[in-house]
Every structure is written in structure tokens, then in C-alpha cells.
Amino acid sequence: MKATEGFSRLGPSLAVLIGYATAFYFLSLTLKTLPVGVVYAIWSGAGIALITLVAWLFLGQTLDIPAIIGLLLIIAGVLVLNVFSRTVSH
């Protein structure tokens, strides 16, 4: 979204819109088989971690120790839901 410059650049703006539409489409498919609370928790947690990784790699965002610990806790939570929760497994 940063590259859209307030949605004033067409190419990046279209990429963001296509990305959001794709994400919501796949989210809707997942909601057919899993509870909304679990799906949203996983989607949000994974999204936060991935966006932070992209910002670190491509936008030069720096991460201090508390930020890294927080991200690791988010990732751990997503892993616990996926590996140990009976709600997630079919």
C-alpha cells in the first residue's frame, strides 16, 4: 500500500486491490470448513508476520528485540492453532 502513494499510482493500486480480492476469496473458501474465530486468528497472525517480513526485507524497516519477540509469539500462536487444536484439524 505504501507504493500506491495514497492510491494515486495506478499499477501499485491495482496490485493492492487484486491482492485484497484474492485474499478475501481464499478466506471465504477456508470459512466453509473452519470456524471464523480460528480462521481469522490464523489469517491475522500470519498476515502481521508476513507484512513485517516484507517491510523488513524491502522497505528497510528495523525491528528491535521487543518487536521480534512479539512476532515470534504471534507465529507460535498460529503454530499452536494449526498443530494442536482439534478445531483446526478435520
Rosetta constraint file for C-alpha pairs under 8 A:
AtomPair CA 1 CA 5 HARMONIC 7.35 0.50
AtomPair CA 1 CA 6 HARMONIC 7.75 0.50
AtomPair CA 1 CA 7 HARMONIC 7.78 0.50
AtomPair CA 1 CA 12 HARMONIC 7.39 0.50
AtomPair CA 1 CA 13 HARMONIC 7.30 0.50
AtomPair CA 1 CA 16 HARMONIC 6.40 0.50
AtomPair CA 2 CA 6 HARMONIC 7.52 0.50
AtomPair CA 3 CA 9 HARMONIC 7.75 0.50
AtomPair CA 3 CA 12 HARMONIC 6.03 0.50
AtomPair CA 3 CA 13 HARMONIC 7.98 0.50
AtomPair CA 4 CA 8 HARMONIC 6.00 0.50
AtomPair CA 4 CA 9 HARMONIC 5.10 0.50
AtomPair CA 4 CA 10 HARMONIC 7.36 0.50
AtomPair CA 4 CA 11 HARMONIC 7.77 0.50
AtomPair CA 4 CA 12 HARMONIC 5.02 0.50
AtomPair CA 4 CA 13 HARMONIC 5.17 0.50
AtomPair CA 5 CA 9 HARMONIC 6.42 0.50
AtomPair CA 7 CA 12 HARMONIC 7.78 0.50
AtomPair CA 7 CA 13 HARMONIC 5.35 0.50
AtomPair CA 8 CA 13 HARMONIC 7.45 0.50
AtomPair CA 9 CA 13 HARMONIC 6.04 0.50
AtomPair CA 10 CA 14 HARMONIC 6.06 0.50
AtomPair CA 11 CA 15 HARMONIC 6.31 0.50
AtomPair CA 12 CA 16 HARMONIC 6.21 0.50
AtomPair CA 13 CA 17 HARMONIC 6.27 0.50
AtomPair CA 14 CA 18 HARMONIC 6.03 0.50
AtomPair CA 15 CA 19 HARMONIC 5.98 0.50
AtomPair CA 16 CA 20 HARMONIC 6.14 0.50
AtomPair CA 17 CA 21 HARMONIC 6.12 0.50
AtomPair CA 18 CA 22 HARMONIC 6.04 0.50
AtomPair CA 19 CA 23 HARMONIC 6.08 0.50
AtomPair CA 20 CA 24 HARMONIC 6.15 0.50
AtomPair CA 21 CA 25 HARMONIC 6.12 0.50
AtomPair CA 22 CA 26 HARMONIC 6.30 0.50
AtomPair CA 23 CA 27 HARMONIC 6.05 0.50
AtomPair CA 24 CA 28 HARMONIC 6.07 0.50
AtomPair CA 25 CA 29 HARMONIC 6.48 0.50
AtomPair CA 26 CA 30 HARMONIC 6.32 0.50
AtomPair CA 27 CA 31 HARMONIC 6.30 0.50
AtomPair CA 27 CA 39 HARMONIC 7.80 0.50
AtomPair CA 28 CA 32 HARMONIC 6.83 0.50
AtomPair CA 29 CA 33 HARMONIC 7.80 0.50
AtomPair CA 30 CA 34 HARMONIC 6.23 0.50
AtomPair CA 30 CA 39 HARMONIC 7.26 0.50
AtomPair CA 31 CA 35 HARMONIC 6.36 0.50
AtomPair CA 31 CA 36 HARMONIC 6.11 0.50
AtomPair CA 31 CA 39 HARMONIC 6.97 0.50
AtomPair CA 34 CA 38 HARMONIC 7.16 0.50
AtomPair CA 34 CA 39 HARMONIC 6.54 0.50
AtomPair CA 34 CA 87 HARMONIC 7.40 0.50
AtomPair CA 34 CA 88 HARMONIC 6.46 0.50
AtomPair CA 35 CA 39 HARMONIC 6.26 0.50
AtomPair CA 35 CA 87 HARMONIC 7.59 0.50
AtomPair CA 36 CA 40 HARMONIC 5.88 0.50
AtomPair CA 37 CA 41 HARMONIC 6.11 0.50
AtomPair CA 38 CA 42 HARMONIC 6.23 0.50
AtomPair CA 38 CA 81 HARMONIC 7.61 0.50
AtomPair CA 38 CA 87 HARMONIC 7.72 0.50
AtomPair CA 38 CA 88 HARMONIC 7.32 0.50
AtomPair CA 39 CA 43 HARMONIC 5.96 0.50
AtomPair CA 40 CA 44 HARMONIC 5.82 0.50
AtomPair CA 41 CA 45 HARMONIC 5.99 0.50
AtomPair CA 41 CA 78 HARMONIC 7.56 0.50
AtomPair CA 42 CA 46 HARMONIC 5.89 0.50
AtomPair CA 42 CA 78 HARMONIC 5.45 0.50
AtomPair CA 42 CA 81 HARMONIC 7.63 0.50
AtomPair CA 43 CA 47 HARMONIC 5.87 0.50
AtomPair CA 44 CA 48 HARMONIC 6.12 0.50
AtomPair CA 45 CA 49 HARMONIC 6.33 0.50
AtomPair CA 45 CA 74 HARMONIC 5.75 0.50
AtomPair CA 45 CA 75 HARMONIC 6.81 0.50
AtomPair CA 45 CA 77 HARMONIC 7.94 0.50
AtomPair CA 45 CA 78 HARMONIC 6.52 0.50
AtomPair CA 46 CA 50 HARMONIC 6.02 0.50
AtomPair CA 46 CA 74 HARMONIC 7.79 0.50
AtomPair CA 46 CA 75 HARMONIC 6.95 0.50
AtomPair CA 46 CA 78 HARMONIC 7.11 0.50
AtomPair CA 47 CA 51 HARMONIC 5.90 0.50
AtomPair CA 48 CA 52 HARMONIC 6.10 0.50
AtomPair CA 48 CA 71 HARMONIC 7.95 0.50
AtomPair CA 49 CA 53 HARMONIC 6.21 0.50
AtomPair CA 49 CA 71 HARMONIC 6.11 0.50
AtomPair CA 49 CA 74 HARMONIC 7.44 0.50
AtomPair CA 49 CA 75 HARMONIC 7.11 0.50
AtomPair CA 50 CA 54 HARMONIC 6.22 0.50
AtomPair CA 51 CA 55 HARMONIC 6.10 0.50
AtomPair CA 52 CA 56 HARMONIC 6.08 0.50
AtomPair CA 53 CA 57 HARMONIC 6.08 0.50
AtomPair CA 54 CA 58 HARMONIC 5.76 0.50
AtomPair CA 54 CA 59 HARMONIC 7.31 0.50
AtomPair CA 55 CA 59 HARMONIC 4.79 0.50
AtomPair CA 55 CA 60 HARMONIC 6.39 0.50
AtomPair CA 55 CA 61 HARMONIC 5.51 0.50
AtomPair CA 56 CA 60 HARMONIC 5.14 0.50
AtomPair CA 56 CA 61 HARMONIC 4.51 0.50
AtomPair CA 56 CA 62 HARMONIC 6.24 0.50
AtomPair CA 56 CA 63 HARMONIC 7.61 0.50
AtomPair CA 57 CA 61 HARMONIC 7.65 0.50
AtomPair CA 63 CA 67 HARMONIC 5.76 0.50
AtomPair CA 63 CA 68 HARMONIC 6.37 0.50
AtomPair CA 64 CA 68 HARMONIC 6.35 0.50
AtomPair CA 65 CA 69 HARMONIC 6.12 0.50
AtomPair CA 66 CA 70 HARMONIC 6.05 0.50
AtomPair CA 67 CA 71 HARMONIC 6.17 0.50
AtomPair CA 68 CA 72 HARMONIC 6.14 0.50
AtomPair CA 69 CA 73 HARMONIC 6.23 0.50
AtomPair CA 70 CA 74 HARMONIC 6.32 0.50
AtomPair CA 71 CA 75 HARMONIC 6.20 0.50
AtomPair CA 72 CA 76 HARMONIC 6.02 0.50
AtomPair CA 73 CA 77 HARMONIC 6.14 0.50
AtomPair CA 74 CA 78 HARMONIC 6.37 0.50
AtomPair CA 75 CA 79 HARMONIC 6.18 0.50
AtomPair CA 76 CA 80 HARMONIC 6.10 0.50
AtomPair CA 77 CA 81 HARMONIC 6.26 0.50
AtomPair CA 78 CA 82 HARMONIC 6.24 0.50
AtomPair CA 79 CA 83 HARMONIC 5.85 0.50
AtomPair CA 80 CA 84 HARMONIC 5.41 0.50
AtomPair CA 80 CA 85 HARMONIC 6.87 0.50
AtomPair CA 81 CA 85 HARMONIC 5.01 0.50
AtomPair CA 81 CA 88 HARMONIC 6.85 0.50
AtomPair CA 82 CA 88 HARMONIC 6.11 0.50
AtomPair CA 82 CA 89 HARMONIC 7.52 0.50
AtomPair CA 85 CA 89 HARMONIC 6.84 0.50
AtomPair CA 86 CA 90 HARMONIC 7.54 0.50
